[in-house]
Amino acid sequence: MTMLRDDHGRGLRAVVATFGLAASAVFLTGCGDGDTDSSPAPTTSSPNTASFSGLPPSALASQAASAIASAHASASAAASSASARASEFEASVEAEAARASAAAEKELKGVQGRGNAVSEVGMKGLPRNETSGLLAVLVTITNKTSDTASYAVQVDFEDSSGKVVETRFVGAEDLDPGEQEQPIAFSRQPADANLTPRLAKAQRY
């Protein structure tokens, strides 16, 4: 009986050993040709570019050039639009100044003497480097009454002999008590003309 058990035990150990050798062979076959170095072998095949998320340099350059061209076009359009708006604003200001000048001139036609509002109007010459060389006067109109009022002002430009060479009209409408407005009277005479501006009339109405 003892011999039978020993033979049976040896048989089991042999089977286990055989199974272990077979498993080892499979493991070694999966890892390579028996080399004990566990580091992966280098590959010389090209990478799969289909898995890349970026663009090749030529495509990036083309995209950048397109973006720059688009930005330049937008900037040019914005500049043109700003220039157009500036021209429209200038034209609007000139139209309003012309209208106010015509209204002031009409109001002053029937005024005798210098008018009733000379004390509410002041004048100050502007530097020619700020007016493109033109002779210009800043007219300050202040409503010093307790009621809303409009004003018409006449500015004469005289030469050295006191002769009136040019007359300009400016005005301010519907000023509240204490409110102030500052229109500009421009001379259209040549820049080298030696002229002196003078407050000729100021009428409150």
C-alpha positions as CSV (number, residue, x, y, z in Angstrom):
1,M,0.0,0.0,0.0
2,T,2.8,2.4,0.8
3,M,4.4,1.7,-2.5
4,L,1.2,2.3,-4.3
5,R,0.7,5.7,-2.6
6,D,4.3,6.7,-3.4
7,D,3.9,5.8,-7.0
8,H,0.6,7.7,-7.2
9,G,2.3,10.8,-5.6
10,R,5.2,10.7,-8.0
11,G,2.7,10.5,-10.9
12,L,0.9,13.6,-9.7
13,R,4.1,15.5,-9.3
14,A,5.2,14.5,-12.8
15,V,1.9,15.8,-14.3
16,V,2.3,19.1,-12.4
17,A,5.9,19.5,-13.5
18,T,4.9,18.8,-17.1
19,F,2.1,21.4,-17.0
20,G,4.5,23.9,-15.5
21,L,7.0,23.4,-18.3
22,A,4.3,23.7,-20.9
23,A,3.1,27.0,-19.4
24,S,6.7,28.3,-19.3
25,A,7.1,27.5,-22.9
26,V,3.9,29.3,-23.8
27,F,5.0,32.4,-21.7
28,L,8.5,32.5,-23.4
29,T,7.0,32.1,-26.8
30,G,4.7,35.1,-26.2
31,C,7.6,37.3,-24.9
32,G,10.1,36.6,-27.7
33,D,12.8,34.2,-28.6
34,G,13.9,33.5,-25.0
35,D,15.8,36.9,-24.5
36,T,15.7,37.8,-20.8
37,D,15.6,41.6,-21.7
38,S,12.1,42.8,-21.0
39,S,12.4,46.1,-22.9
40,P,10.3,46.3,-26.1
41,A,12.1,45.9,-29.4
42,P,12.4,49.2,-31.5
43,T,10.2,49.4,-34.6
44,T,11.2,50.9,-37.9
45,S,7.7,51.2,-39.3
46,S,6.2,54.7,-40.0
47,P,3.6,56.1,-37.5
48,N,0.0,56.0,-38.5
49,T,-0.7,59.7,-39.4
50,A,-4.4,59.1,-39.5
51,S,-4.4,59.2,-35.7
52,F,-2.8,62.7,-35.5
53,S,-5.1,65.6,-34.5
54,G,-2.8,68.5,-35.7
55,L,-2.3,69.9,-39.2
56,P,0.8,69.5,-41.3
57,P,3.0,72.7,-41.5
58,S,1.9,73.6,-45.0
59,A,-1.8,73.5,-44.0
60,L,-1.1,75.6,-40.9
61,A,0.8,78.2,-43.0
62,S,-2.1,78.4,-45.4
63,Q,-4.6,78.8,-42.6
64,A,-2.6,81.6,-41.0
65,A,-2.2,83.4,-44.3
66,S,-6.0,83.2,-44.8
67,A,-6.6,84.5,-41.3
68,I,-4.2,87.5,-41.8
69,A,-5.8,88.3,-45.2
70,S,-9.3,88.2,-43.5
71,A,-8.1,90.5,-40.7
72,H,-6.6,93.0,-43.2
73,A,-9.9,93.0,-45.1
74,S,-11.9,93.6,-41.9
75,A,-9.5,96.4,-40.8
76,S,-9.8,98.0,-44.2
77,A,-13.6,97.8,-44.1
78,A,-13.7,99.2,-40.6
79,A,-11.4,102.1,-41.6
80,S,-13.6,102.9,-44.6
81,S,-16.7,102.8,-42.4
82,A,-15.1,105.1,-39.8
83,S,-14.0,107.5,-42.5
84,A,-17.5,107.5,-44.0
85,R,-19.0,108.1,-40.5
86,A,-16.6,111.0,-39.9
87,S,-17.5,112.6,-43.3
88,E,-21.2,112.3,-42.5
89,F,-20.7,113.8,-39.0
90,E,-18.6,116.7,-40.5
91,A,-21.3,117.3,-43.1
92,S,-24.0,117.2,-40.4
93,V,-22.0,119.7,-38.3
94,E,-21.5,122.0,-41.2
95,A,-25.2,121.8,-42.2
96,E,-26.2,122.7,-38.6
97,A,-23.7,125.6,-38.4
98,A,-25.0,126.9,-41.7
99,R,-28.6,126.7,-40.5
100,A,-27.8,128.4,-37.2
101,S,-25.9,131.1,-39.0
102,A,-28.8,131.8,-41.4
103,A,-31.2,131.9,-38.4
104,A,-28.9,134.4,-36.5
105,E,-28.5,136.6,-39.6
106,K,-32.3,136.7,-40.1
107,E,-32.9,137.6,-36.4
108,L,-30.4,140.4,-36.4
109,K,-31.7,142.2,-39.5
110,G,-34.2,144.2,-37.6
111,V,-32.0,144.9,-34.6
112,Q,-31.0,148.5,-33.9
113,G,-27.7,149.2,-32.3
114,R,-25.6,146.4,-30.8
115,G,-28.5,144.4,-29.4
116,N,-29.7,143.4,-25.9
117,A,-27.2,140.6,-25.1
118,V,-23.7,142.0,-25.7
119,S,-23.0,141.4,-22.0
120,E,-23.9,137.7,-22.3
121,V,-21.4,137.1,-25.1
122,G,-17.6,136.8,-25.0
123,M,-15.0,136.1,-27.7
124,K,-11.6,134.4,-27.8
125,G,-9.3,133.9,-30.7
126,L,-8.2,130.3,-31.4
127,P,-4.6,129.3,-32.3
128,R,-4.1,129.0,-36.0
129,N,-2.3,125.7,-35.6
130,E,-5.6,124.3,-34.3
131,T,-7.7,125.7,-37.2
132,S,-5.6,124.8,-40.3
133,G,-4.3,128.3,-40.5
134,L,-7.7,130.0,-40.6
135,L,-8.6,133.0,-38.4
136,A,-11.3,131.7,-36.0
137,V,-13.0,133.0,-32.9
138,L,-14.6,131.0,-30.1
139,V,-17.8,132.8,-29.2
140,T,-19.1,132.0,-25.7
141,I,-22.8,132.6,-25.2
142,T,-24.2,132.4,-21.7
143,N,-27.8,132.7,-20.8
144,K,-27.7,135.0,-17.7
145,T,-31.5,135.4,-17.5
146,S,-34.0,133.3,-15.5
147,D,-35.8,132.2,-18.7
148,T,-35.0,130.0,-21.6
149,A,-33.6,132.1,-24.5
150,S,-32.1,132.0,-27.9
151,Y,-29.2,134.2,-29.2
152,A,-28.0,135.6,-32.4
153,V,-24.5,137.0,-32.7
154,Q,-22.7,139.0,-35.4
155,V,-18.9,139.0,-35.6
156,D,-17.1,141.5,-37.9
157,F,-13.6,140.9,-39.1
158,E,-11.8,144.3,-39.6
159,D,-8.6,145.2,-41.3
160,S,-5.9,147.5,-39.8
161,S,-7.9,150.6,-40.9
162,G,-11.0,149.5,-39.1
163,K,-12.9,148.5,-42.3
164,V,-15.2,145.5,-42.1
165,V,-13.8,143.0,-44.5
166,E,-16.1,140.1,-43.6
167,T,-19.1,139.4,-41.3
168,R,-20.0,136.1,-39.8
169,F,-23.1,135.0,-37.9
170,V,-23.4,132.4,-35.1
171,G,-26.1,131.6,-32.7
172,A,-27.5,129.4,-29.9
173,E,-31.0,128.2,-29.5
174,D,-33.1,127.4,-26.4
175,L,-30.5,127.8,-23.8
176,D,-31.7,127.2,-20.2
177,P,-31.0,129.7,-17.5
178,G,-27.2,129.6,-16.8
179,E,-26.6,127.3,-19.8
180,Q,-23.6,128.1,-22.1
181,E,-22.8,127.3,-25.7
182,Q,-19.6,128.0,-27.7
183,P,-20.0,128.2,-31.5
184,I,-17.0,129.2,-33.6
185,A,-16.9,132.0,-36.1
186,F,-14.5,131.3,-39.0
187,S,-13.1,133.9,-41.4
188,R,-12.9,132.8,-45.0
189,Q,-10.2,135.3,-45.8
190,P,-6.7,134.2,-46.7
191,A,-4.6,133.0,-43.8
192,D,-2.1,135.8,-44.2
193,A,-4.8,138.5,-43.9
194,N,-4.2,140.7,-40.8
195,L,-7.8,140.9,-39.5
196,T,-9.2,141.7,-36.0
197,P,-12.5,140.1,-34.9
198,R,-15.1,142.4,-33.2
199,L,-18.4,141.7,-31.5
200,A,-20.8,143.8,-33.6
201,K,-24.2,142.6,-32.3
202,A,-25.7,140.2,-29.9
203,Q,-29.4,139.7,-29.6
204,R,-31.4,137.6,-27.1
205,Y,-34.8,136.5,-28.3
